[in-house]
């Protein structure tokens, strides 16, 4: 990589190089209190210990200081933290002992900051589950652990349930038992196939309309125990229809990293709240937009959100389930962690060309706190990969 008078050369897929002019960093105003008009969570990643044996299949070795510092960064911009979710590499390297410690430590940070935290409860700590009753018991074990750590519960989609369930009624039976035993209202998470292919046909049908009907039946039956639903299907049209059909008082937390500005803005009748991995990457800009939304300034909201969308869509481009690599890379570029290494070696999941474009788009959105540091770190990655102009 070469740098000339503030211009950085970045590689393209065709083997050519593009000059990117470094933009001056923006002094983003902090907002260490929740927003009034929307409930907002950022799904946060974990920082790997560079001295740990973070290879595929090994237990997660976490850099706790950097991981928790990143949560405090999110709190300073008014974000709650959605903890131990797919952004934190659940089912992709973050094992259950690390989850328990992560939720416990993060809940302490949230209490100190007066911020919200909600954490994922699934069934991934168990293997060899053969019956729906075993799946239910596994869910309840994790729910108890999350509640015991002082966090709100997000009931995650279960690969075990997807493999064992044969009908919509199987899903309803498992979730009915779980929801009857939670201590406080939970967030239900419907994670789409783009994020996890093993969850195809969730809610008992590959047909989205049929699956949605089952989902709405579940929410309607337990509306007093459901704070909201988090839907990650990457379909704005589906989300608009679903949120209008939810019972009164049940929020829809958008998980659509492709269309979140319009969904959070709303249509004048309904709006989405937010639980987004993208917000971990664009927290300062999202904060500026949400502050404007609180003030009723829709023009400024649109203006602040707009530059974040190209970055988010690139980070979450197919194969979408590798978006965590872009989130961690951007945190490294921004100085939030000392190195670019990930649990289970997931830093290798995106090409240097893809990551160079993450740099370029973050630079364009003025989301790099220290552009010179970011350019230097990009150069280290490109040099290591053997990418030279």
C-alpha positions as CSV (number, residue, x, y, z in Angstrom):
1,X,0.0,0.0,0.0
2,X,1.2,3.5,-0.7
3,X,0.2,6.8,0.8
4,X,0.7,10.2,-0.9
5,X,-0.4,13.5,0.6
6,X,-3.3,11.9,2.4
7,X,-4.3,9.5,-0.4
8,X,-4.3,5.8,0.3
9,X,-4.1,3.2,-2.4
10,X,-6.5,0.3,-1.8
11,X,-6.8,-2.9,-3.9
12,X,-9.7,-3.8,-6.1
13,X,-11.0,-7.2,-7.1
14,X,-9.7,-6.9,-10.7
15,X,-6.1,-6.4,-9.4
16,X,-6.0,-2.6,-9.9
17,X,-5.6,0.0,-7.2
18,X,-7.8,2.9,-6.3
19,X,-6.8,6.1,-4.5
20,X,-8.8,7.0,-1.4
21,X,-8.4,10.4,0.0
22,X,-8.4,10.4,3.8
23,X,-11.2,12.4,5.2
24,X,-10.8,14.5,8.3
25,X,-12.3,12.8,11.4
26,X,-15.5,14.2,12.7
27,X,-15.9,15.1,16.4
28,X,-19.0,13.0,17.1
29,X,-21.0,14.2,20.1
30,X,-21.5,11.6,22.8
31,X,-25.0,10.8,24.1
32,X,-24.6,8.6,27.2
33,X,-28.3,8.3,27.9
34,X,-31.0,6.3,26.1
35,X,-33.0,7.8,23.3
36,X,-36.6,8.9,23.9
37,X,-38.2,8.0,20.5
38,X,-36.6,4.6,19.9
39,X,-35.2,1.7,22.0
40,X,-31.8,0.9,20.6
41,X,-29.4,-2.0,21.0
42,X,-26.1,-2.6,19.3
43,X,-25.1,-6.2,18.9
44,X,-21.4,-6.2,20.0
45,X,-18.5,-8.5,18.9
46,X,-15.9,-10.0,21.2
47,X,-12.2,-9.2,21.0
48,X,-9.9,-12.2,20.9
49,X,-6.9,-12.6,23.1
50,X,-3.9,-12.3,20.7
51,X,-2.0,-14.8,22.9
52,X,-4.8,-17.3,23.0
53,X,-5.2,-20.4,21.0
54,X,-8.1,-19.0,19.0
55,X,-8.1,-21.6,16.2
56,X,-11.1,-23.3,14.8
57,X,-12.6,-25.7,17.3
58,X,-10.7,-24.3,20.3
59,X,-12.4,-22.7,23.4
60,X,-12.7,-19.0,23.0
61,X,-9.8,-17.0,24.6
62,X,-11.2,-13.4,25.0
63,X,-9.4,-10.1,25.5
64,X,-11.7,-9.0,28.3
65,X,-10.2,-5.5,28.7
66,X,-10.8,-4.6,25.1
67,X,-14.1,-6.4,24.8
68,X,-15.6,-4.5,27.8
69,X,-14.0,-1.2,26.7
70,X,-15.9,-1.6,23.4
71,X,-19.2,-2.0,25.3
72,X,-18.4,1.2,27.2
73,X,-17.8,2.9,23.9
74,X,-21.3,1.9,22.8
75,X,-22.9,3.0,26.0
76,X,-21.3,6.5,25.5
77,X,-23.4,6.8,22.3
78,X,-26.7,5.9,24.0
79,X,-26.7,2.3,22.8
80,X,-27.9,-0.6,24.8
81,X,-25.9,-3.8,24.2
82,X,-27.3,-7.0,22.7
83,X,-24.8,-9.4,24.2
84,X,-23.6,-12.9,23.3
85,X,-25.6,-12.9,20.0
86,X,-24.5,-14.0,16.5
87,X,-22.3,-10.8,16.3
88,X,-20.3,-12.2,19.2
89,X,-19.8,-15.4,17.2
90,X,-22.4,-17.6,18.9
91,X,-22.4,-20.9,17.0
92,X,-19.2,-19.7,15.3
93,X,-16.6,-20.0,18.1
94,X,-17.9,-18.4,21.3
95,X,-18.5,-21.4,23.6
96,X,-20.8,-21.5,26.6
97,X,-18.3,-20.8,29.4
98,X,-17.2,-17.7,27.6
99,X,-20.8,-16.7,27.0
100,X,-21.5,-16.9,30.8
101,X,-18.5,-14.8,31.7
102,X,-19.2,-12.3,28.9
103,X,-22.8,-11.7,30.0
104,X,-21.8,-11.5,33.6
105,X,-19.1,-8.9,32.9
106,X,-21.1,-6.9,30.5
107,X,-24.1,-6.8,32.8
108,X,-21.9,-5.2,35.4
109,X,-20.7,-2.6,32.9
110,X,-24.3,-1.9,31.9
111,X,-25.4,-1.4,35.5
112,X,-22.5,1.0,36.1
113,X,-23.4,3.0,33.0
114,X,-27.2,3.0,33.6
115,X,-27.6,1.3,30.2
116,X,-29.7,-1.6,28.9
117,X,-28.4,-5.0,28.2
118,X,-30.1,-8.0,26.7
119,X,-28.4,-11.3,26.1
120,X,-28.9,-14.4,24.0
121,X,-30.2,-17.6,25.5
122,X,-30.2,-20.6,23.2
123,X,-29.3,-24.3,23.3
124,X,-25.8,-24.3,22.0
125,X,-24.2,-25.5,25.2
126,X,-25.6,-28.9,24.7
127,X,-24.8,-31.6,22.2
128,X,-26.7,-34.7,21.0
129,X,-30.2,-33.4,21.8
130,X,-32.7,-35.9,20.6
131,X,-36.1,-34.7,21.8
132,X,-38.1,-31.5,22.1
133,X,-38.1,-31.9,25.9
134,X,-34.3,-31.9,25.9
135,X,-34.3,-28.7,23.7
136,X,-36.7,-27.1,26.1
137,X,-34.5,-28.0,29.1
138,X,-31.5,-26.6,27.3
139,X,-33.3,-23.3,26.7
140,X,-34.3,-23.1,30.3
141,X,-30.8,-23.7,31.5
142,X,-29.5,-20.7,29.5
143,X,-32.4,-18.5,30.4
144,X,-31.7,-19.1,34.1
145,X,-28.0,-18.2,33.6
146,X,-28.8,-15.0,31.7
147,X,-31.3,-13.9,34.2
148,X,-29.0,-14.8,37.0
149,X,-26.3,-12.5,35.5
150,X,-28.7,-9.6,35.7
151,X,-29.5,-9.3,32.0
152,X,-32.7,-9.2,30.0
153,X,-33.2,-12.4,27.9
154,X,-33.2,-12.6,24.2
155,X,-34.6,-16.0,23.2
156,X,-32.4,-17.0,20.2
157,X,-33.3,-19.3,17.4
158,X,-32.1,-22.9,18.1
159,X,-30.3,-25.1,15.6
160,X,-31.3,-28.1,17.7
161,X,-35.0,-27.1,17.5
162,X,-34.7,-26.5,13.7
163,X,-33.3,-30.0,13.3
164,X,-35.8,-31.8,15.5
165,X,-39.1,-29.9,14.9
166,X,-41.4,-31.3,12.3
167,X,-44.5,-29.0,12.6
168,X,-45.3,-25.5,13.7
169,X,-46.8,-27.0,16.8
170,X,-43.4,-28.3,17.8
171,X,-42.0,-24.8,17.9
172,X,-45.0,-23.5,19.8
173,X,-44.8,-26.2,22.4
174,X,-41.1,-25.5,23.1
175,X,-41.5,-21.7,23.2
176,X,-44.7,-21.9,25.2
177,X,-42.9,-23.7,28.0
178,X,-39.9,-21.4,27.9
179,X,-42.0,-18.2,28.0
180,X,-44.1,-19.4,30.9
181,X,-41.0,-19.6,33.0
182,X,-39.2,-16.4,32.3
183,X,-39.0,-13.8,35.1
184,X,-39.4,-10.7,32.9
185,X,-40.5,-10.0,29.3
186,X,-38.0,-11.2,26.7
187,X,-37.0,-10.4,23.1
188,X,-37.8,-13.2,20.6
189,X,-35.2,-13.5,17.9
190,X,-36.0,-14.8,14.4
191,X,-32.7,-15.2,12.7
192,X,-33.0,-15.8,9.0
193,X,-31.3,-18.3,6.7
194,X,-28.9,-15.6,5.4
195,X,-27.3,-15.4,8.8
196,X,-27.4,-19.1,9.6
197,X,-28.3,-21.6,6.9
198,X,-29.0,-24.2,9.6
199,X,-32.1,-22.2,10.6
200,X,-33.9,-22.7,7.3
201,X,-37.6,-23.4,7.7
202,X,-37.7,-22.0,11.2
203,X,-41.2,-21.9,12.8
204,X,-42.1,-25.0,10.8
205,X,-42.3,-23.9,7.2
206,X,-40.0,-22.7,4.4
207,X,-42.8,-20.4,3.4
208,X,-42.3,-17.0,5.1
209,X,-46.0,-16.2,5.3
210,X,-46.8,-19.5,7.0
211,X,-43.8,-19.1,9.3
212,X,-44.9,-15.6,10.2
213,X,-48.4,-16.8,11.0
214,X,-46.9,-19.2,13.5
215,X,-44.7,-16.6,14.9
216,X,-47.5,-14.1,15.4
217,X,-49.6,-16.8,17.1
218,X,-46.8,-17.4,19.6
219,X,-46.4,-13.6,20.3
220,X,-50.2,-13.2,20.6
221,X,-50.4,-16.1,23.1
222,X,-47.6,-14.6,25.3
223,X,-47.8,-10.8,24.6
224,X,-47.4,-10.1,28.3
225,X,-44.1,-11.9,28.4
226,X,-42.7,-10.5,25.1
227,X,-41.0,-7.1,25.2
228,X,-40.4,-7.2,21.5
229,X,-39.3,-9.3,18.6
230,X,-36.0,-9.1,16.7
231,X,-36.4,-10.1,13.1
232,X,-33.3,-10.6,10.8
233,X,-34.8,-11.6,7.4
234,X,-33.3,-8.7,5.4
235,X,-36.8,-7.9,4.0
236,X,-38.1,-4.4,4.7
237,X,-41.5,-5.3,3.1
238,X,-41.9,-8.3,5.5
239,X,-40.9,-6.2,8.5
240,X,-43.4,-3.5,7.7
241,X,-46.2,-6.0,7.5
242,X,-45.1,-7.9,10.7
243,X,-44.8,-4.8,12.9
244,X,-48.3,-3.7,12.0
245,X,-49.6,-7.1,13.0
246,X,-47.9,-7.3,16.4
247,X,-50.0,-6.9,19.6
248,X,-50.1,-3.5,21.1
249,X,-47.0,-2.9,23.3
250,X,-44.8,-5.4,21.6
251,X,-41.9,-3.7,19.9
252,X,-40.3,-4.8,16.6
253,X,-36.5,-4.5,16.9
254,X,-35.2,-4.3,13.4
255,X,-32.3,-6.6,12.5
256,X,-32.3,-5.5,8.9
257,X,-28.8,-4.3,8.3
258,X,-29.8,-3.4,4.7
259,X,-32.8,-1.1,5.3
260,X,-32.6,0.1,8.9
261,X,-32.7,3.9,8.3
262,X,-36.2,3.7,6.7
263,X,-37.5,1.1,9.1
264,X,-36.4,3.0,12.2
265,X,-37.7,6.3,10.7
266,X,-41.1,4.7,10.3
267,X,-44.1,5.3,8.0
268,X,-46.0,7.7,10.1
269,X,-48.1,5.0,11.8
270,X,-45.6,2.4,12.8
271,X,-41.8,2.3,13.3
272,X,-39.1,-0.2,14.2
273,X,-36.8,0.0,17.2
274,X,-33.3,-1.3,16.7
275,X,-31.2,-4.3,17.6
276,X,-28.4,-4.3,15.0
277,X,-24.9,-5.6,14.4
278,X,-24.5,-2.6,12.1
279,X,-24.8,-0.2,15.0
280,X,-21.6,-1.6,16.6
281,X,-19.8,-0.4,13.4
282,X,-21.6,3.0,13.0
283,X,-22.5,3.9,16.6
284,X,-21.4,7.6,16.5
285,X,-23.3,8.3,13.3
286,X,-26.3,6.4,14.4
287,X,-26.3,8.4,17.6
288,X,-26.3,11.7,15.7
289,X,-29.3,10.5,13.7
290,X,-31.2,9.2,16.7
291,X,-30.6,12.4,18.5
292,X,-32.2,14.3,15.6
293,X,-35.1,11.9,15.5
294,X,-35.7,12.6,19.2
295,X,-35.9,16.3,18.2
296,X,-38.3,15.6,15.4
297,X,-35.8,16.7,12.8
298,X,-36.3,14.1,10.1
299,X,-34.1,15.8,7.5
300,X,-31.1,15.6,9.8
301,X,-31.9,12.1,10.7
302,X,-31.9,11.1,7.0
303,X,-28.7,13.1,6.4
304,X,-26.8,11.4,9.3
305,X,-28.0,7.9,8.6
306,X,-27.4,8.0,4.8
307,X,-23.6,7.6,4.8
308,X,-23.8,4.6,7.1
309,X,-25.9,2.4,4.8
310,X,-23.3,1.7,2.1
311,X,-20.9,0.6,4.8
312,X,-23.4,-1.6,6.5
313,X,-24.5,-3.3,3.2
314,X,-21.0,-4.0,2.3
315,X,-20.1,-5.5,5.7
316,X,-23.2,-7.7,5.6
317,X,-22.8,-8.7,1.9
318,X,-23.1,-12.4,1.1
319,X,-22.1,-14.7,2.6
320,X,-23.8,-12.6,5.3
321,X,-22.9,-14.8,8.3
322,X,-19.3,-13.6,7.9
323,X,-20.2,-10.0,8.7
324,X,-18.5,-10.4,12.1
325,X,-15.1,-10.2,10.4
326,X,-15.9,-6.7,9.1
327,X,-17.2,-5.5,12.5
328,X,-14.0,-6.7,14.2
329,X,-11.8,-5.2,11.4
330,X,-13.5,-1.8,11.7
331,X,-13.0,-1.9,15.5
332,X,-9.3,-2.5,14.9
333,X,-9.0,0.3,12.4
334,X,-10.7,2.6,14.8
335,X,-8.3,1.8,17.7
336,X,-10.8,-0.1,19.8
337,X,-8.7,-3.2,20.0
338,X,-4.9,-3.9,19.7
339,X,-5.1,-6.4,16.9
340,X,-7.1,-8.0,14.1
341,X,-7.6,-11.5,15.4
342,X,-10.8,-13.3,16.1
343,X,-12.2,-16.2,18.1
344,X,-12.0,-19.4,16.0
345,X,-9.7,-17.7,13.5
346,X,-12.6,-15.9,11.8
347,X,-10.4,-13.0,10.7
348,X,-9.7,-15.1,7.6
349,X,-13.4,-15.2,6.5
350,X,-13.2,-12.0,4.3
351,X,-10.7,-11.2,1.6
352,X,-8.3,-8.2,1.9
353,X,-10.1,-6.6,-1.1
354,X,-13.4,-6.8,0.9
355,X,-11.7,-5.4,4.0
356,X,-10.1,-2.6,2.0
357,X,-13.5,-1.5,0.9
358,X,-14.7,-1.5,4.5
359,X,-11.8,0.9,5.2
360,X,-12.8,3.1,2.2
361,X,-16.5,3.3,3.1
362,X,-15.8,4.0,6.8
363,X,-13.5,6.7,5.7
364,X,-16.2,8.2,3.5
365,X,-18.6,8.2,6.4
366,X,-16.0,9.9,8.6
367,X,-16.2,7.0,11.1
368,X,-12.4,6.6,11.4
369,X,-11.4,8.4,14.6
370,X,-7.7,8.5,13.5
371,X,-7.5,8.1,9.7
372,X,-3.7,7.9,9.7
373,X,-3.8,5.0,12.2
374,X,-6.5,3.3,10.2
375,X,-4.4,3.7,7.0
376,X,-1.3,2.4,8.8
377,X,-3.2,-0.7,10.0
378,X,-4.7,-1.4,6.6
379,X,-1.2,-1.2,5.2
380,X,0.0,-3.8,7.7
381,X,-2.8,-6.2,6.7
382,X,-2.2,-5.7,2.9
383,X,1.6,-6.2,3.4
384,X,1.0,-9.4,5.4
385,X,-1.3,-10.7,2.7
386,X,1.2,-9.8,-0.1
387,X,-1.0,-7.2,-1.7
388,X,1.3,-4.6,-3.2
389,X,0.6,-2.0,-6.0
